């Protein structure tokens, strides 16, 4: 030991004389009583002293514990919500088999059912005549169309009666004299005279594929369904920054999310391109005319009674629509939907679902507009919190968790926009992707504002119907005003007999 000490001290003296610094990794061992050669204090402030800790938990005050715990819980909840939404968006693309299962049959069966198509319209003289003409061109052999107009809407009534004169064997006009007016009242008025064993609903501006009824008829036969929900797609994504996001909402909702909801046996139905058996509509006594989301309400009641709902989506068979023409119109439309979801939640039909899991799922889904709105607002707030407030490193890392599924969602939306352009023959430009990304936070703020307005209207007891205007922006060209195949066949037969 003395020899080792001698060698160390000798080496230190030689290094000092030669001007060589001491080694960085090998400490110089000194006796406890030995003073440094330069006379400095061994316990100088330059040496870091780590104070002992009493335990593994950090020494925070009660307020710090409360604040940091709230931040962590908020981050985890936002992450879970964003992850669930992302999972629903990607449901249809889990595998090639799943994607195939979401579609109509490639080889439809021969027609077996009779269809009644209900088309309500209010102040729709610019678009409704063309919609009726195209509906009359369906290749199905057995269907009727009932157009419903208000008694105080002479402009739309004139257009509808002209269409009925062009297709007298297909179109019947019903005048709704109820006050105040809304869509479910109009549907119920027409349902009283419907003769089909399957009833379908379309909006006044819809572009409907001529083969839709044929594949829907086949889907009823193949599955034994009580309800078949077809696809609906907004088309004019290039109109504005918010129309682009509105188009993608519809794309993922009908392309993927509704299929997940149907598989979960709880589904809010879409407002059109939905077909319900006459027996089920008689059981439900039609649509709830006090609800602002009559389609969602009907879907909830049917799901609670165990009805079988099938969703089918093929790009060529989707019903094409347009986004609302103004931002204010979109704001009112989203408010109406949100308030309708609140009404359905308060009505409580979902409580009759057979399993606890379904009931919790229903509660979550009916609250989804407000959850998404809160999520959209809390994410930028959490980002500002991260940047402006000094928090421990671990807490800061946890607050970044919601950004992971959010960024993945943006990437998925960009991929969805590219696919939308490909399958619908629309050219997607770089500026469209830029609008998609830059519009993320403003659109979330918009959703939150619409949700707040819906809550305020509901608390005030204001259930008035705010109509969405239509201009036909989704139509590439006017439809030819020709007689339907049924009319042409009848005319040909009369000519032959003469």
HELIX and SHEET records of a PDB file:
HELIX    1   1 UNK A    2  UNK A   18  1                                  17    
HELIX    2   2 UNK A   62  UNK A   89  1                                  28    
HELIX    3   3 UNK A   91  UNK A   93  5                                   3    
HELIX    4   4 UNK A   96  UNK A  101  1                                   6    
HELIX    5   5 UNK A  128  UNK A  135  1                                   8    
HELIX    6   6 UNK A  154  UNK A  166  1                                  13    
HELIX    7   7 UNK A  183  UNK A  191  1                                   9    
HELIX    8   8 UNK A  212  UNK A  223  1                                  12    
HELIX    9   9 UNK A  241  UNK A  252  1                                  12    
HELIX   10  10 UNK A  253  UNK A  257  3                                   5    
HELIX   11  11 UNK A  258  UNK A  263  1                                   6    
HELIX   12  12 UNK A  278  UNK A  284  1                                   7    
HELIX   13  13 UNK A  294  UNK A  304  1                                  11    
HELIX   14  14 UNK A  315  UNK A  317  5                                   3    
HELIX   15  15 UNK A  327  UNK A  347  1                                  21    
HELIX   16  16 UNK A  349  UNK A  352  5                                   4    
HELIX   17  17 UNK A  356  UNK A  366  1                                  11    
HELIX   18  18 UNK A  368  UNK A  388  1                                  21    
HELIX   19  19 UNK A  393  UNK A  399  1                                   7    
HELIX   20  20 UNK A  401  UNK A  423  1                                  23    
HELIX   21  21 UNK A  430  UNK A  460  1                                  31    
HELIX   22  22 UNK A  485  UNK A  497  1                                  13    
SHEET    1   A 7 UNK A 171  UNK A 176  0                                        
SHEET    2   A 7 UNK A 143  UNK A 150  1                                        
SHEET    3   A 7 UNK A 115  UNK A 120  1                                        
SHEET    4   A 7 UNK A 198  UNK A 202  1                                        
SHEET    5   A 7 UNK A 274  UNK A 277 -1                                        
SHEET    6   A 7 UNK A 227  UNK A 229 -1                                        
SHEET    7   A 7 UNK A 309  UNK A 311  1                                        
SHEET    1   B 2 UNK A 232  UNK A 234  0                                        
SHEET    2   B 2 UNK A 319  UNK A 321  1                                        
END                                                                             
